[in-house]
Amino acid sequence: MTQRADLIGGRELVQVRNENPSLGNLIRRVIAAVERMAQNTGVSAVGQAAPPPTVGAVQVKAAGGIAHVTVSDSAQVSKPVEYFIEHDTDPNFPAPHVVHLVSSRGAFLNLPAKNDAGASQNWYFRAYSQYPGSQPSKPVYFGGLSPTAVSVGGAVQLTPLSSTGSGTASPLGGQGGWGRGKVPTRPAPAPKRSVTG
């Protein structure tokens, strides 16, 4: 945090702004632009990026050896945010299986309803988000503050949970429901055409 304070409001910048206000404002705008670019790429201009906000919830619906797991995230969408689901047969998650969803917010998982001894086993789920290079957000458990066991057994047909979108963003940072993780970006310049004749 001290490095950031030195960059943005340190004595040197204040001195430059006092001596040459135009140059000081230009430097301040360049620093702000670099920070915005760093945030859009999931890094920090002065060290490791902070984790994204905690996701809203994780929902699970299971039957017939299949679990449909979805992540709800009402936080403002940021371009590089990626989602993860972890599942384990132990509620303490000592060795969880990790599913990297990228910008999607849901997955169908094939999970065994019985262990090697033939006994029924339960599964526990949690989800979190992460920027590339940042620490992960605090995990959210299916069931709230403590993990709730889910049985994937039974022969009931599984109707999927409704989709919560796929990590998409509008120009103002709102969440979209498009299905391919689209994020509006500046369009690339049109390629130059060569004329032969």
N, C-alpha and C positions, 0 to 999 in steps of 0.2 A: 504494500500500500504506500510505503514511503517513496518507492521509485515512481509510482504513478503521480503522487503529489509533486515530486520534484519536476516531472515532465510537464505537468499541466499548470501548476501555480507556483513553481519554485522561484527563488530569488532572481535567478538569471532571466527568466521570462518577464518577471515584473520590471526588472531593470531595463530590458529591451523595450517593453511597452512604454515605460516612462520616457526613454530617450527617443524612441521612434514608434509612435502609436500605430502607424500603418504596418510596419514590419512586425510588431508584437501581435496585432490582430491576424496577420497572415500566418504567423507561426502557430497561433492558437487554432486557426481553422485547419491547418495541415495536421496538427495533432488530433483534432476531432475526426477528420477524415480517415486517418490511419486507424483510429480506434473503432470507427464504424466498419471499416473493411475487415479488421481483425475479428470483430464480433460476427460478421457475416460468414467468415471462413472458420469460425470455431476456435480461434486462438486469441491470445492476449498480446498486446504490444509490449507488455512489461511482465512477462512470466506466464504461468499456466492459467488458462481460462477458468473462470468460476463455473461450477456445474449449473445446468439449467434448473429452472424451478421444478419442484417435485410434481410428478404426474398426478392427475386427479384420482384415478382408481383403476383397478384391474378386475375384470369380470371373467368368470369361467362358467361354461356350460358343458357337461360331459355325459356321454352315454356310449355304450358299445365299443369301448377302447379308444374313443376319440374325445379330445377336449378342444373346445373352441375358446381361445383366450383372447380378450381384447383389452386394449389400454385406452382409457379416457384421459384426455389432457385438455383442460380448458384454458391453460396459459397461452399467452400470445405466442404465435408460432414464430420460431426463429429458423432461418434457412438451414443451418447444418444439424439441427437436432435429430438424434437417432434414438430409437426405442429398443428396449431389451426385455425379454421375459425369461425368468428363471423358474425351474420346477425341480422338485426333489421329493423323495419319500420321507424325509426328515424335516419337521417344521423349523429346525435351526439352520437349514441349508448349509451343511458342512461341505458338500461337494455338489453344488447345483449344476444342472444342465442348462446352458445358456442358449437362447434363441435370439439372434440378432435380426430385428425386423427392419432395419434401416429406417425409412420414413413411414413405413406401414404401421398400422396400429392393431394388427390382429393376426392370428395364425391358428391353423388346425394342427393339433399334435396327436400322433398315434402313441398311446401310452399303454403299457401292459397293466391289466386289472389285477393280475396275480403275480407274486414273486416266484423265484425258482423252486420254492418248496410247495407251491400251489395254493398258498394262503392269499386271501384278498389283501391288497395294499391300497393305501390312500396316497394322494399326491397333494403337494402344497405349491402355491404359485405366488410370485411377486414380480413387480415390473418397475423399471426406472428408465430414465433418459440420460443422454450424454452427448456433449459436443465432441468432435474429434480432438483428442489431446487434453480434454478436461477430465476432472473427476466425475464419476457418475452422480446423479441426483440421489437423494435419499430414497430407498426402495419403499414401495407401497405394496402391502400384502392383500391377497384375496381374503376377505373376511374382516378387513379393517386393521386395527392396531396389532393384532396377533393373527398368525396364519390359520386359516380354516381348512380342514381336510376335505378333499374332493375324491369321491369314488368314480372311477371311469368305467365301472362294470355295468352290467345290465344290457338288455337287448332293445331298449327303447330307441326309437329313431331320434336323431339329433337335429333340431331346427336351429340354424346358426343364430347367434346374437346379431343385432343390427350393427351395421358398420358405423364407426365414428370418424371416418375420413382417413386421410393418409399423410398427415404432417404437411399439409399444403398451406400456402400463405397468400393473402391478398396484398396489394401494394401498401395497405395501411396496417398490415400485421394481423389481420383477422384470419380466422381458421376457415379453410374451405373443405369441400367434400369431394373434390376430384379424386380419381382413383389411381393416379400415377405419381404422387408426390411432387406435383408441379410447384415450382416457386417462380414468381415473376422476376425476370432479370432483364437487364438492358439488352435489347436485341443485338446480335452480332452484325457488323457491317456487311452489306451485300458484297459478294465476290465481284471482282472486276472482270469484265468480259473482254476477251481478246478478240479483236476483229482481224480476220485474215481475208485476204482478197487477192 
